[in-house]
Amino acid sequence: MVFASADVGFKQDVPEQQNAFLEDPVMASILERYLPREVLDEISPDLINISEWANSEGAALLDRMEQDQPRLRQYDSWCRRVDELLVTEAWNQQKVVAAREGVVAIAYERKYGQYSRIYQMAKLMLWSHGAGLYSCPIAMTDGCARVIELLGTQEMKDGVYSRLTSRDPSRFFTSGQWMTERPGGSDVGRTETQAVWNEDLKSWSISGFKWFSSATDADVTMLLARTHDPTAPGTMKDGSKGLSLYLARVRDDQGQLNGVRIHRLKDKVGTKALPTAELELDGMIAQQVGGTHRGVKNISAILNITRIYCGMNCTASMQRFVLMAKEYARRREVFGALLKDQPLHLATLANMELQYRATAQFTFFCVAMLGRIEALGESSPQVENDVSLLRLFTPILKVWSAKNAFAMSQEAMEAFGGQGYMEETGIGRAMRDVLVNTIWEGTSNVLSLDVLRVMAETKGQAMQLYSDTVRNILQPLKGQSQWDQSIKSLERSLVLIATRFTAYATKSGLAILEASARGLTFAMADVIAGALLCQHATWSAVKAKDSPSDAIAVAAASVDRISAQRWCENLDQRVDYQIQSLGKDERLEQDRQMLFGLADARSASSKPTSASFKLGEAKM
């Protein structure tokens, strides 16, 4: 009799890492719709190659980065402060690859005009599978390049921008983004860091404490500081109106830190390979970017790009989760059938697929707008609506994609059962890493309030533009009976969203509107995603009709139609719940009572005594 042992018995057929560009029909069809055929044909080999790199060399680099995490050596053996940041060679190699592959450069070379940004982000999506958290410094590098392109001096463009956008690894610069301080992360108006003009050096001297500085090993950084009036030293403006944007080299020409002391590295839940630190700045030499007291306005170009990066990284994570789960379902047999043939598992994977499809549509829609703006110029009449829409859509995309990507990471882990909980599969690391997107560049609540801020700043015009955009997308579908129910659901959803906003966009209704902000934000994302899914399905149907003998095109058209119709099914009811039941007049007061009412009552009824017991103290 043969017994099972470590070497004898059942062995699971191991899922294979797939070339995401070749295996994922969602990404391929989106690119086919957005890009001219000659552009897609020209860039496809590059996208195939970067996906192969991600599965081979990139995967190996990721493992080494996770195993050998950044360390800080603050003092040498003679007690001298050195603040030496030690990162693995695998981390440094990621920088070489990013430069060589033009992960930033593609967007600024603009070889394909407005389509260059789509190409760049598609490559970023595939590259990130093997680059991991190196996409974080790349996002900030991209944002820094855009700000300098728009607002920088010629000296900045020659000395920094040219290196941020270089393909030469020996010249390539990365950038940090040092905004967060102890008084507040997103509340930059409480910034304590100060900038004082140094007449001798003809530059600004920056001092303060940055609480959460990603990409500590970057070559340059963008940062906010409260600006002293050069004509009246010590005079500063309070709040966000007193902030200016600055560009600084992290190290001087001798390789010494430029007025920077690394206080400590952050011990984070995830993103372990990324060096993130608390930094003390003492006389950091910097140059002002874009004028005095315009810091918050001037970082908007950075935020547009970094928020889109969040959306794209979440889309990439979803792509990987869906491909992995489907591959495993084809190989794993339980209770006499493959997972792919079991109804409940099939339904779970279908929900994952649907969410990925919707997120990919919304993300590339924003990317296409960014590409048009960059290629044609922000002042061009052709992109006037794009500029306003992108300001509205980037916080919506970031919030919505981040929440859904993390939820999907849990589903992906469950799809592998106990094996998914094992570190070797990489799902645990991916779950921890994707979670940062819900925090970085603003939490869900902060960005939901930012959406309301856009509405208020435009006096409701942003809401009208949003509604017009959705309706314009749907207009070609009208009169086609298969889309009647989807259009009705989307139209009713638009009315619900607009009514909610206008009904409470008053001083007396502000609290209720704020309580509804997250629901409104998610509802707006769901609706624009639904419209885009319908638009894509219509394009897919035309393609299939033009090529009736193309079995793949016919099958894709069917899947695209099913996906769009399922997404829109009862969407108006979901929207109604999101924005109505979660923000009612009486509910706000009930929330206060439920959370703090009992504690307040206890506090009010307790009598002060001369002696009180403190946690950790013993009473005798």
C-alpha positions in Angstrom: 0.0 0.0 0.0 1.3 3.4 -1.0 0.7 6.3 1.5 0.8 10.0 0.7 4.0 11.7 1.7 5.8 14.9 0.9 6.9 13.4 -2.4 4.1 11.0 -3.1 0.4 11.8 -3.7 -1.6 14.6 -5.2 0.3 17.7 -6.5 -1.7 20.7 -7.7 -1.1 21.7 -11.3 0.7 25.0 -10.8 -0.9 28.2 -12.3 1.3 30.0 -14.8 2.0 33.7 -15.0 0.6 34.9 -18.2 1.6 37.7 -20.6 -1.0 40.2 -19.5 -1.1 42.1 -22.8 -1.7 38.9 -24.8 -4.1 37.3 -22.4 -6.3 40.2 -21.3 -8.9 41.0 -23.9 -10.1 44.0 -21.9 -7.0 46.1 -22.1 -6.4 45.1 -25.8 -9.8 46.1 -26.9 -9.6 49.5 -25.0 -6.3 50.3 -26.7 -7.8 49.2 -30.1 -10.7 51.6 -29.6 -8.6 54.6 -28.5 -5.5 54.3 -30.7 -5.2 54.6 -34.5 -4.3 51.2 -36.0 -0.8 52.2 -37.1 0.0 53.4 -33.6 -1.3 50.2 -32.0 0.6 48.1 -34.4 3.8 50.0 -33.7 3.6 49.9 -29.9 2.2 46.3 -29.5 5.7 44.6 -29.6 6.9 46.9 -26.9 3.9 46.1 -24.7 4.4 42.4 -25.2 8.0 42.7 -24.3 7.5 44.7 -21.1 4.9 42.1 -20.0 7.4 39.3 -20.5 9.9 41.3 -18.6 7.5 41.7 -15.7 6.9 37.9 -15.5 10.7 37.1 -15.5 13.3 39.7 -14.5 10.8 41.9 -12.9 9.3 39.1 -10.7 12.8 38.2 -9.6 13.6 41.9 -8.7 10.4 42.1 -6.8 11.3 39.1 -4.6 14.7 40.5 -3.8 13.2 43.9 -3.0 10.8 42.4 -0.6 13.5 40.2 1.1 16.0 43.0 1.5 14.1 46.0 2.6 15.5 49.5 3.0 17.6 50.3 6.0 18.8 53.5 7.6 22.4 53.8 8.9 22.3 57.1 10.8 25.8 57.0 12.3 29.2 55.7 11.3 31.6 53.9 13.7 33.0 57.2 14.8 29.6 58.6 15.9 29.4 60.9 12.9 25.9 61.5 11.5 25.8 60.1 8.0 22.1 59.3 7.4 22.9 56.6 4.8 19.9 55.0 3.2 20.6 51.5 2.2 18.5 49.9 -0.5 18.9 46.6 -2.4 20.6 46.5 -5.8 17.2 45.2 -7.1 15.7 48.6 -6.2 18.4 50.5 -8.0 18.0 48.2 -11.0 14.3 49.2 -11.2 15.4 52.8 -11.8 17.6 51.6 -14.7 14.8 49.7 -16.3 12.3 52.6 -15.8 14.7 54.9 -17.6 15.6 52.5 -20.4 12.0 51.6 -21.1 10.9 55.2 -21.1 8.2 54.7 -18.5 8.2 58.5 -18.0 9.8 59.6 -21.2 7.2 58.2 -23.5 4.6 60.7 -22.3 6.9 63.7 -22.9 8.5 62.7 -26.2 4.9 62.9 -27.6 5.9 60.8 -30.6 2.2 60.0 -31.1 0.8 63.3 -30.0 -2.3 62.9 -27.7 -1.9 59.1 -27.9 1.5 59.1 -26.3 -0.1 59.3 -22.8 -2.3 56.3 -23.6 0.8 54.4 -24.7 2.8 55.4 -21.7 0.0 54.5 -19.2 -0.6 51.1 -20.9 3.1 50.3 -20.6 3.1 51.5 -17.0 0.2 49.2 -16.3 2.1 46.2 -17.6 5.5 47.3 -16.3 4.1 47.7 -12.8 3.5 43.9 -12.5 7.3 43.5 -12.3 8.2 46.9 -10.8 6.0 46.8 -7.7 6.3 50.0 -5.7 8.8 51.6 -7.9 5.8 53.0 -9.6 5.5 55.4 -6.6 8.7 57.4 -7.4 7.8 57.1 -11.1 4.4 58.7 -10.4 6.1 61.6 -8.5 8.7 61.9 -11.2 6.0 62.2 -13.8 4.2 64.8 -11.8 7.3 66.8 -11.2 8.1 66.8 -14.9 4.7 68.1 -15.8 4.9 71.0 -13.3 8.3 72.0 -14.5 7.1 71.8 -18.1 4.2 74.1 -17.3 5.8 76.4 -14.7 9.5 75.9 -14.5 12.3 78.3 -15.5 14.5 77.5 -18.4 17.2 76.6 -15.9 14.9 74.0 -14.3 13.9 72.6 -17.7 17.6 72.3 -18.8 18.9 70.9 -15.5 16.0 68.9 -14.1 13.2 68.3 -16.5 15.6 67.0 -19.2 16.8 64.4 -16.7 13.3 63.4 -15.3 12.3 62.6 -18.9 15.5 60.9 -20.0 15.9 57.4 -21.3 19.6 57.3 -20.3 19.9 55.5 -16.9 23.1 57.5 -16.2 21.2 60.8 -16.5 17.7 59.8 -15.3 16.4 61.6 -12.2 13.5 60.5 -10.0 11.5 62.9 -7.8 10.0 62.9 -4.4 6.9 64.7 -3.2 7.3 65.9 0.3 4.0 67.5 1.4 2.8 65.6 4.5 3.5 67.1 7.9 2.6 66.2 11.5 -0.3 68.8 11.8 -2.1 67.2 8.8 -1.6 65.1 5.7 -4.2 66.4 3.2 -4.7 69.5 5.4 -1.7 71.3 3.9 -2.9 74.6 5.2 -1.4 73.7 8.5 2.1 73.3 7.0 4.8 74.3 9.5 7.8 74.1 7.1 9.1 77.6 6.2 11.0 79.1 3.3 13.3 82.1 3.8 15.1 84.0 1.0 18.9 83.7 1.0 20.2 86.7 -0.7 23.7 85.5 -0.8 22.8 82.2 -2.6 19.9 83.8 -4.6 17.8 80.8 -3.5 15.3 79.8 -0.8 16.4 78.1 2.5 13.8 75.7 3.7 13.5 74.3 7.2 10.9 72.1 8.8 9.8 68.6 9.4 8.2 66.3 6.8 6.3 63.5 8.3 5.8 61.1 5.4 8.2 61.4 2.5 8.0 58.7 -0.1 11.0 58.0 -2.4 13.5 59.2 0.1 16.3 58.1 -2.3 15.0 60.4 -5.1 17.4 62.8 -6.8 15.1 65.9 -6.5 11.9 66.7 -4.7 8.9 69.0 -4.9 7.7 70.3 -1.5 5.4 73.0 0.0 6.6 75.5 2.5 5.3 78.7 4.1 7.0 81.6 2.5 8.6 84.5 4.4 8.1 87.9 2.8 11.7 88.8 1.6 11.0 92.4 2.3 9.8 91.8 5.8 11.6 88.8 7.3 9.4 86.9 9.7 6.2 87.9 8.0 4.1 85.0 6.6 0.5 84.3 5.6 -1.5 81.8 7.5 -3.3 78.8 6.0 -2.9 77.5 2.5 -2.7 81.0 1.0 0.8 81.3 2.5 2.2 78.3 0.8 4.5 78.2 -2.2 5.9 75.3 -4.2 9.6 74.5 -4.3 12.0 72.3 -6.2 15.2 71.1 -4.5 18.0 68.7 -5.1 18.1 66.0 -2.4 21.9 65.9 -2.5 24.5 68.5 -3.5 27.2 68.0 -6.2 29.5 66.3 -3.6 26.8 63.7 -2.8 26.0 65.2 0.6 22.4 65.6 1.7 21.1 69.1 1.0 20.0 70.2 4.4 18.2 66.9 5.1 18.4 64.7 8.1 16.6 61.3 7.9 14.9 61.0 11.3 13.7 57.4 10.7 12.2 55.1 8.2 8.5 54.4 8.4 7.4 50.9 9.4 4.4 50.5 7.1 1.7 47.9 6.7 2.8 47.4 3.1 5.0 48.9 0.4 7.9 47.6 2.4 10.4 47.9 -0.5 9.7 51.6 -0.8 11.9 53.8 1.4 9.5 56.2 3.2 10.9 58.4 5.9 10.4 61.3 8.4 12.8 64.1 7.3 14.1 67.1 9.2 15.0 70.0 6.8 17.5 72.5 8.0 18.5 75.1 5.4 17.6 73.0 2.4 18.5 75.0 -0.7 15.6 75.2 -3.1 14.1 77.2 -6.0 10.5 78.5 -6.0 8.2 77.1 -8.8 5.4 79.1 -10.2 5.3 82.2 -8.1 4.9 83.1 -4.4 1.8 81.9 -2.5 0.5 79.8 -5.4 1.7 76.5 -4.0 -1.7 74.8 -3.6 -2.8 75.8 -7.1 0.5 74.8 -8.6 0.4 71.3 -7.2 -2.8 70.6 -9.1 -0.8 69.4 -12.1 1.0 66.9 -9.9 -2.2 65.7 -8.3 -3.9 65.1 -11.6 -1.1 62.8 -12.6 -0.5 61.0 -9.3 -4.2 60.3 -8.9 -4.3 58.9 -12.4 -1.3 56.8 -11.4 -3.3 55.5 -8.4 -6.2 54.6 -10.7 -3.8 52.9 -13.2 -2.0 51.0 -10.5 -5.3 49.8 -9.1 -6.4 48.8 -12.6 -3.2 46.9 -13.0 -3.7 45.1 -9.7 -7.2 44.1 -10.7 -6.0 42.9 -14.0 -3.4 40.6 -12.3 -6.0 39.4 -9.7 -8.5 38.5 -12.4 -6.0 36.8 -14.6 -4.5 34.8 -11.7 -8.0 33.7 -10.4 -9.2 32.6 -13.8 -6.0 30.7 -14.5 -6.3 28.9 -11.1 -10.0 28.2 -11.8 -9.0 26.3 -15.0 -6.7 24.1 -13.0 -8.1 23.5 -9.6 -10.6 20.7 -9.1 -12.7 20.3 -6.0 -15.8 18.2 -5.3 -15.4 16.5 -8.7 -15.4 19.6 -10.9 -13.0 22.4 -11.9 -13.6 25.7 -10.1 -14.5 27.3 -13.4 -17.5 25.0 -13.7 -18.9 25.6 -10.3 -21.7 28.2 -10.3 -20.9 30.1 -7.1 -17.2 30.4 -7.9 -18.1 31.4 -11.5 -20.4 34.2 -10.1 -17.6 35.4 -7.9 -15.1 35.6 -10.7 -17.7 37.3 -12.9 -18.1 40.1 -10.4 -14.4 40.6 -10.2 -14.2 40.7 -14.0 -17.0 43.2 -14.2 -15.4 45.5 -11.7 -12.1 45.3 -13.6 -13.8 46.1 -16.9 -15.5 49.1 -15.4 -12.3 50.4 -13.7 -10.3 50.0 -16.9 -12.8 52.0 -18.9 -12.9 54.9 -16.5 -9.1 54.9 -16.0 -8.3 55.0 -19.7 -11.0 57.6 -20.3 -9.1 59.9 -17.9 -5.8 59.0 -19.5 -7.1 60.0 -22.9 -8.3 63.4 -21.6 -4.8 64.0 -20.0 -3.2 63.1 -23.3 -5.4 65.6 -25.2 -4.7 68.4 -22.7 -0.9 67.8 -22.8 -0.7 67.5 -26.6 -3.0 70.4 -27.5 -2.3 72.7 -24.5 -4.6 73.7 -21.6 -5.6 77.0 -23.3 -6.8 75.2 -26.5 -10.6 75.6 -27.0 -10.7 71.9 -28.0 -9.8 70.8 -24.5 -11.6 73.4 -22.4 -14.1 70.8 -21.1 -11.3 68.2 -20.6 -9.5 70.5 -18.2 -12.6 70.9 -16.0 -13.6 67.3 -16.3 -10.2 66.0 -15.3 -10.2 68.2 -12.2 -13.5 66.5 -11.3 -12.8 63.0 -12.4 -9.3 62.4 -10.9 -10.4 62.4 -7.2 -13.4 60.3 -8.2 -11.3 57.8 -10.0 -8.7 57.6 -7.3 -11.3 57.0 -4.5 -13.4 54.5 -6.4 -10.6 52.4 -7.9 -8.6 52.2 -4.6 -11.5 50.9 -2.6 -12.5 48.4 -5.2 -9.0 47.2 -5.8 -8.4 46.4 -2.2 -11.8 44.6 -2.0 -10.8 42.6 -5.1 -7.5 41.6 -3.5 -9.5 39.9 -0.7 -11.6 38.1 -3.3 -8.5 37.0 -5.2 -7.0 35.6 -2.0 -10.2 33.6 -1.3 -10.3 32.4 -4.9 -7.0 30.5 -4.1 -8.3 29.2 -0.8 -5.6 28.5 1.8 -2.9 28.8 -0.8 -3.9 32.4 -1.4 -3.0 33.1 2.3 0.5 31.8 1.7 3.2 34.5 1.1 4.7 32.5 -1.8 1.7 33.2 -4.1 2.4 37.0 -3.8 -1.3 37.8 -3.2 -0.7 38.8 0.4 2.0 41.2 -0.6 -0.2 42.6 -3.4 -3.1 43.1 -0.9 -0.8 45.0 1.5 0.6 47.1 -1.3 -2.6 48.0 -3.0 -4.1 49.2 0.3 -1.8 52.2 0.2 -3.9 53.7 -2.7 -6.7 54.3 -0.3 -4.4 56.5 1.8 -1.8 58.1 -0.5 -2.9 61.4 -2.2 -5.9 61.6 0.1 -8.3 59.2 1.9 -11.7 58.3 0.6 -13.4 61.0 2.8 -10.8 63.7 2.0 -11.2 63.2 -1.8 -15.0 62.9 -1.6 -15.0 66.3 0.0 -12.7 67.5 -2.7 -15.4 66.5 -5.2 -17.8 68.7 -3.4 -15.2 71.5 -3.4 -15.0 71.3 -7.2 -18.8 71.5 -7.4 -18.8 74.6 -5.1 -15.9 76.3 -6.9 -17.7 76.0 -10.2 -21.0 77.0 -8.8 -22.6 73.7 -10.0 -21.2 73.9 -13.5 -19.0 70.8 -12.8 -22.2 68.8 -12.1 -23.8 70.1 -15.3 -20.7 69.2 -17.3 -20.6 65.7 -15.7 -24.3 65.1 -16.7 -23.7 66.4 -20.2 -20.7 64.2 -20.6 -22.6 61.1 -19.6 -25.6 62.0 -21.9 -23.3 62.7 -24.8 -21.7 59.3 -24.4 -25.2 57.7 -24.4 -26.7 59.7 -27.3 -25.5 57.4 -30.1 -27.1 54.4 -28.2 -30.6 55.8 -28.2 -33.0 54.1 -30.5 -31.2 50.8 -30.1 -33.7 48.6 -28.2 -31.0 46.5 -26.5 -29.8 49.6 -24.7 -33.2 51.0 -23.6 -33.1 49.7 -20.0 -29.4 50.6 -19.5 -30.0 54.2 -20.7 -33.1 54.5 -18.5 -31.1 53.3 -15.5 -28.3 55.7 -16.2 -30.6 58.6 -16.8 -32.5 58.1 -13.6 -29.2 57.8 -11.8 -28.1 61.2 -13.2 -31.2 62.8 -11.9 -30.8 61.3 -8.5 -27.2 62.6 -8.2 -28.0 66.1 -9.5 -31.1 66.4 -7.3 -29.1 65.4 -4.2 -26.5 67.9 -4.9 -28.8 70.8 -5.7 -31.2 70.1 -2.8 -28.4 70.4 -0.2 -26.0 72.8 -1.8 -26.9 75.4 0.7 -25.5 76.6 3.9 -28.2 74.9 6.0 -27.8 71.6 4.0 -24.0 71.5 3.9 -23.7 69.0 6.8 -26.1 66.6 5.1 -24.3 67.1 1.7 -20.9 66.3 3.4 -22.4 63.2 5.0 -23.5 62.1 1.5 -20.1 63.0 -0.2 -18.7 59.5 -0.3 -22.0 58.0 -1.6 -22.2 60.8 -4.3 -18.6 60.2 -5.3 -19.0 56.4 -5.7 -22.4 56.9 -7.5 -20.8 59.3 -10.0 -18.0 56.8 -10.7 -20.5 54.0 -11.2 -22.6 56.0 -13.6 -19.7 57.3 -15.8 -18.2 53.7 -15.8 -21.6 52.4 -16.9 -21.9 54.9 -19.7 -18.3 54.0 -20.9 -19.1 50.3 -20.8 -22.1 50.8 -23.0 -20.1 53.0 -25.4 -17.4 50.3 -25.7 -20.0 47.6 -26.2 -21.5 49.6 -29.1 -18.1 50.0 -30.7 -17.5 46.3 -30.2 -20.8 45.5 -31.9 -19.9 47.6 -34.9 -16.6 45.8 -35.2 -18.3 42.4 -35.1 -20.9 43.5 -37.7 -18.2 44.7 -40.0 -16.4 41.3 -39.7 -19.1 38.6 -39.3 -16.7 35.8 -40.0 -14.3 36.9 -37.2 -15.4 34.6 -34.4 -13.3 36.4 -31.8 -14.8 39.8 -32.6 -18.3 38.3 -32.5 -17.6 36.7 -29.1 -16.0 39.9 -27.8 -19.1 41.9 -28.8 -21.4 39.5 -26.9 -19.2 39.7 -23.8 -19.0 43.5 -23.9 -22.8 43.8 -24.3 -23.4 41.4 -21.3 -20.9 43.3 -19.2 -22.4 46.7 -19.9 -26.0 45.6 -19.4 -25.2 43.8 -16.2 -23.4 46.8 -14.8 -26.3 49.1 -15.5 -28.9 46.6 -14.2 -30.7 48.3 -11.3 -27.9 50.9 -11.1 -30.4 53.6 -10.3 -31.5 51.7 -7.2 -28.0 51.3 -6.0 -27.3 55.0 -6.6 -30.5 55.9 -4.7 -29.3 53.9 -1.7 -25.8 55.3 -1.9 -26.8 58.9 -1.8 -30.2 59.0 -0.1 -30.2 56.6 2.8 -26.6 57.4 3.8 -27.2 61.1 4.2 -30.5 62.0 5.9 -31.2 64.8 8.2 -32.1 62.6 11.2 -29.3 60.2 10.4 -26.6 62.8 11.1 -27.8 63.3 14.6 -28.3 59.6 15.1 -24.6 59.1 14.1 -23.5 61.5 16.7 -25.6 59.8 19.4 -24.5 56.3 18.4 -20.8 57.2 18.5 -20.4 59.7 21.2 -23.8 60.2 23.0 -23.2 57.7 25.8 -19.7 58.9 26.5 -20.8 62.5 26.6 -23.6 61.6 29.0 -21.2 59.8 31.2 -18.8 62.7 31.1 -21.6 65.2 32.0 -22.9 63.1 34.9 -19.5 62.2 36.5 -18.3 64.2 39.5 -14.6 65.3 39.6 -12.6 63.9 42.4 -9.3 64.9 43.9 -7.7 61.6 43.0 -8.2 59.8 39.7 -6.9 56.5 38.4 -4.7 56.6 35.3 -4.0 53.7 33.0 -0.8 52.1 34.0 -0.8 53.4 37.6 -1.5 51.1 40.6 -3.8 52.0 43.4 -2.6 51.3 46.9 
